[in-house]
């Protein structure tokens, strides 16, 4: 099923949300949701929509990057995501982190996510983790006794 709610005309003070019972009712059947320009500030409640294949959240007010990546992990069938026009989309390394958060994502903001890109990001992340562990095991200047 598809749900297109783009460009809802809400008052400036209103924040777009879903009722929990509504989400439960559509959770297993909804595959596409369009919330473009709906004054969405956060979408953590949408994690329940486990069969989503395509999500459009363009031109909203989403800022919480950590919550966004957590929700992506619940959407195991997600193929396409649009987030441009949100504050999180302006963050450095946003694309990289979104690709890392969703194994199924093949398109982000209309651009293909290639296997080569995904492999590169995972290798880069592994190198960072390895370097971090090596740095932790090295003695720090402040821990070395003075003579």
N, C-alpha and C positions, 0 to 999 in steps of 0.2 A: 504494500500500500504506500501511497505518496501523501505527504501533507505539506501543502504550500501555504505558508502564512506570511510571505514576504511583504514588507512595507506596510505593516499595520499602523494605523493612525492613532497613536497613543498620545496622551497629554505629556508634556515635558517632564512631569514629576513621576509618571508611571514607569514601572519596570516590568518587562515582559517575563511572565512565569507560567508554569504549568501546575495544575492541581495534581497531587500524587495519584489520585484514583484515575485520572485521565491518562497519565503515563502508564499506569499498570494495564489499563484496557488496551492500549495500542502497542505495548512493549514487544510482543512477539511477532507482530505482523508488519510493523512499519519498516520500510527499507529506505525511504528517501524523506528528508525533511529540509524545507527551505525556510530559514528564519532571517533572511537578508533584510537589513534595515528595520529591525523590530525592537530596538532599544534593549538588546540582551546584554546584561552585564556579566553574567556568569551562567554556565550551563551544566553544573555538576549533577543536577537532577536527571539529566538526559542519559546518564550512564545506564539506566534501566533499558534503554532502547537497543537491546543487544543484537538485533538483526539489521542495523543500519548499514547501508552500502554507500550512500551518498548524503553528505551534510553540507548545507550552505549557511554559513554564519557571517557572511560578508557585511561590512559596514555597520558594525555594532560597537559596543563599548567593553569588550572582553579584555581584561588586564591580567588576570591570575593565570600565569603560565603553568605553574605547578599543578593546579587543579585541571587545567586543560589537558596536559599530558597524561594525568591519571585517568581521565575519562576516555581518552583515546585507547588506553589499554583494555578497556571493557568492550570496545567496539571491534571485535576480532574479525568482522567481515567488511570493515570499512575500506572502500576502494577510492573514494574521492572526497576531499575536504576543501572547502573554501573559507578562508579566514582573513583575507586581505581587507583593509579598512578598519581593523581593530588595533588597539594599542599593542597587543602582544605580537602582531605581525611586524611591528617596527623593531622589536627586540633583536639584538645581535644573535645570530645562530638560531633564530626561530625555526627556519626550515629544517636545519640539521636535527634539532631536538624533536621536532614533530615526526620526522621520518624515523628516528630512532624509537619513538614511543609507540608507533603503530607498524607492526610487521606486515599488515595487509595493504597499507596505503600505496596506491600506484599513481595517484595524481593529487598534487597540492597546489591550490590556487591556479588551476588550469595547466600546470607544468607537470610533465611526467616525472615520476620517481623511478629511476632506473636501478637495476640490480647492481650495476657498477657503483652508482652513488651510494647505495645502501652498504655495500661491502667496504667502500672507502671509509664511510663514517664509523662503521664498527671497528675496523682496524685502527683508525685514529683514536677512538675511544679506548681500545685495549692498550695502546701505547701510553695514553695519558694515565690510565690506571696503573700500569707497570711503573711508570716514572714516579708517580705519587707514592707507591709502595717503596720504591728504592729511596726516595727522599726521606721517607719516614724512618727507614732503617739506618740512615747515616747519622752520626753524632752531630748534634748542633753545637755551635760555638759556646752558647751559654751553659751547656751541660758538661763541657770539658773543664776540669779543674785547672786553675792557674798555678804556675810554679813560681 
